[in-house]
Structures are given as structure tokens and as C-alpha cells.
Amino acid sequence: MRRRGVFMLVKALGVGALGALAALPLSAAGFSIFEQGSKAMGMAGAFTAQADDPSLLFHNVGGLGFVEKRAISGGFTWIHGLKADFDGANPYPGEGYSAEQEKLSEFPPHLYYVQPINNTWKFGFGVMTPFGLTTEWKDPDHFAGRFLSTKAALTAIDLQPTIGWQVTPAFSVGFGAIARVSNVELNRNIGSVNPFTQKFVDVGRLKLEGDYSEGYGFTAGVLHKATDRFSWGLSYRSKIKVKYDGDAHVTQVSTGNAQFDALLRTRLPYGVSLPVKTEIEFPDEASLGLAFGITPNLLVETDFNYTGWSSFGDVPIDFTGGATNSLPDSTLPQEWEDAYNYRIGLRWTQASGHQWRFGYVYDETPQPEEGMSPLLPDANRNGFTVGYGMNHLDLSVMYLIFDERSRNSNFVGQEASTFFGTYNTEAILLGATVNF
């Protein structure tokens, strides 16, 4: 009886750790952060065909060639969760069960510098946060999904030197190199059957951390001011692969059975660093923008954005600690799909030069229903924005509504991760950028 129970426990620990670490890349996939400048955010990110402030380094480096003087912009976007609820479904965790996430409150920053080198060549340097996630559930030790995730976090910071060339008075191109610095973290509980009572109990808390690691890519863009009333732009940001080295740590949770707890301490790697490697391939992104000057003071832009989430395929999990300090290697599929979003923005310039901005974005999720979990319950979303620009300050607000979405099926062979139910999420984003 004891041998069978411990064997089941070791197997559960290994599979659980693999599944937890493999799910980390989902954080980046569902939480691409497009709000990297408050002027553009006020128009729901429809900015590819304007690219006329330093945030062009994110939205379209093709605008860099039109820069006429040195400028610096810096600010942040406050992402605040209003609601993140879960209602369970059968068979697990069952109808009538409900849970909530901790209110999200994150401040991804942005900082840009642009200046002319001469009349046609320009230089820029940007620091931005294009991907990120923090998902944390309330009352983690009693949360029904604690064996999948209690907290997941991902940080990605881009450093981007860029060159722009004004080919003609109306046409500009740009190219930038991207160095991405990123780390990941996941907390979850581990459970197993107690061989003495035949009950499933918590036996440990698993924390997975990846050290800060780097990956490299590029961005390119064009901007054509075809007439005084029409401009168009194209922007591309490449895929970037980041390879992580990290450690997994398991902390024992008392089961209330002293004999079982003592047996666990002899068989499981409590308090030991378990070296592990994995990798994330962040997707490429492309944008087409069309801007129309309706009147000298009123402009409308529409943007079409593509994100190549399908490049996020199988995730290799390699434990490198040797026979006595590791868990089994594995490769897990994710089955994400390419996705699109559609943006429209309006800009009204007052006689004083101050601007009002309005926008709407519809953003498709790349995540299949079978992949939804407490790590990342993603869905299609609708965003509504308002912004105001005055002198050296741009302000914006976005109200973001996720479609109600339910999971009622599993990937083939993944039945052990069943966690059915419906997720409801809403958030508000506040942006502020100072310009010098």
C-alpha cells in the first residue's frame, strides 16, 4: 500500500510540475500589451498611419524619418482588474462553485527618445513592455484550481535602438533591433492520494522561477503621407525566442498524518532546487494603418493587426539536475491560432491645439477553449477609449470587456487537467505620457 501511494505521488509531482511550467508561455500569448503610449491609446491603438510622436518606436518605426527635433516621452499604463470571476461546471469543480482572482494592478512603463542625425537620417531608442501577466487567485489554499495555478507572472521588457530614413518628403522607412529581457514565475499546489486514508490531499507548494533571460529580434516599418488628407503605414515586429534557465522548489504541506509526512520527506525533493530549462517563442506582429483627414481638424484612422500566435507550438520542458535532482522531461502541445484585431480611432484638434481622441478595438483571442485554465482564461475582447492631449501631457482611458467564455472540453489525452466552468473578466486601463 505504501509503495503504491508513494509511486502515485511521485508521478503526480512530475506531471504536475511539467504541466505548470509548460503553461507559463500562455501568460504572454493572452496578455500582449499594445498600450505603449497614451496618445495612441486614446485612439484604441489605431496609430500606424500617424506615428507622429515618440511612441512610433513601438507602433511604426516608419514614422521616425519624419522627426524634425529631439523629443523624449515617458509614462505608464495602469492596468486594473474590475472583475475576474469563475463559476464552476460539472464534473469538476462542479456547479455552484465560484472563485475570484485578486484585483490586477500593474504599471507597465514606456520610455522613448528620438532625434535627427541630419535632414534625412534619424535615430531613436525605446524601452517598452509589450508582454506581461499577473494572474493570482484569492484564498489559494482552498481554491479548487490550486493544482493548476495559484499565481502566474511574466515580465518582458524590450530595448530598441532604431534608425529612420526620410526617403522623400512624403515617404519614410525605419528599422530597429530588439533585445527582449524576460522572466517567468508560477505558483501552484501539489496533491496526491494519501495511501493510509485513500484521500486526495495537498502535499506541497511548487514555485517555478525562470531567471532573467534574453532574446533578439527586429522591427521595420514604412509611412507614406500620400496627400495632405491621406496617409498609410505598415509595421512589423518579428518573432523572438527566449530560452529560460530556472529552478523549481517544492515546500512541504502537512497532511495531518505524521507517518505519511515523514515518508514524503524521504521520497520527495522538498527544499531542493530542481534546475529546469524551457523556452517561449513570442509571436510576430504586423499592422496596416489607413488615416483619413476628414477636415483639417478631424482625422479618422483604421488599423488591422495580425499576431502570429500559431508560432507558439510545442513547449519543451527539460529538467537538467541529473538522476537524483530532476523530474521527467516532456513536450506539451498548445494549439494556439493566429489572431487579428481591428481598431478605429478619431482625433479632433481644437483651435488651441489640444486634442480629443476616441477609439474602439475588437481583439480576437488565439486560445482554444480546451486551453482555458486558471493560468490564463482568455477570450475575445472589446475595448472603448477616450484620450486628451495638451501641451506636454497625454492622458487616456480604456474600458476593456472580455466576452463571457466557458470551457466544457479537453484536449485529447489531457483529461487530467479538467477544470470546467465560465470566466467573466473586465478591466480598466489608464495611461499617462509626458512629452519633452
HELIX and SHEET records of a PDB file:
HELIX    1   1 ARG A    2  ALA A   23  1                                  22    
HELIX    2   2 PRO A   25  GLY A   30  1                                   6    
HELIX    3   3 SER A   38  GLY A   42  1                                   5    
HELIX    4   4 LEU A   56  HIS A   59  1                                   4    
HELIX    5   5 VAL A   61  PHE A   66  5                                   6    
HELIX    6   6 ALA A  258  ARG A  267  1                                  10    
HELIX    7   7 TRP A  309  SER A  311  5                                   3    
HELIX    8   8 GLU A  369  GLY A  371  5                                   3    
HELIX    9   9 GLU A  415  SER A  417  5                                   3    
SHEET    1   A 3 SER A  98  GLU A 100  0                                        
SHEET    2   A 3 ALA A  71  GLY A  88 -1                                        
SHEET    3   A 3 SER A 105  GLU A 106 -1                                        
SHEET    1   B11 SER A  98  GLU A 100  0                                        
SHEET    2   B11 ALA A  71  GLY A  88 -1                                        
SHEET    3   B11 PRO A 109  PRO A 116 -1                                        
SHEET    4   B11 TRP A 121  GLU A 136 -1                                        
SHEET    5   B11 LYS A 151  THR A 168 -1                                        
SHEET    6   B11 PHE A 171  VAL A 193 -1                                        
SHEET    7   B11 PHE A 200  GLY A 210 -1                                        
SHEET    8   B11 ILE A 240  GLN A 252 -1                                        
SHEET    9   B11 LEU A 274  PHE A 282 -1                                        
SHEET   10   B11 VAL A 315  PHE A 319 -1                                        
SHEET   11   B11 SER A 330  LEU A 332 -1                                        
SHEET    1   C11 SER A  98  GLU A 100  0                                        
SHEET    2   C11 ALA A  71  GLY A  88 -1                                        
SHEET    3   C11 GLY A 421  ASN A 435 -1                                        
SHEET    4   C11 LEU A 393  PHE A 402 -1                                        
SHEET    5   C11 ARG A 381  MET A 390 -1                                        
SHEET    6   C11 GLN A 355  ASP A 363 -1                                        
SHEET    7   C11 ALA A 339  THR A 349 -1                                        
SHEET    8   C11 LEU A 298  THR A 307 -1                                        
SHEET    9   C11 GLU A 285  THR A 295 -1                                        
SHEET   10   C11 PHE A 230  ARG A 237 -1                                        
SHEET   11   C11 SER A 213  HIS A 224 -1                                        
SHEET    1   D 4 SER A  98  GLU A 100  0                                        
SHEET    2   D 4 ALA A  71  GLY A  88 -1                                        
SHEET    3   D 4 GLY A 421  ASN A 435 -1                                        
SHEET    4   D 4 ARG A 405  ARG A 407 -1                                        
END                                                                             
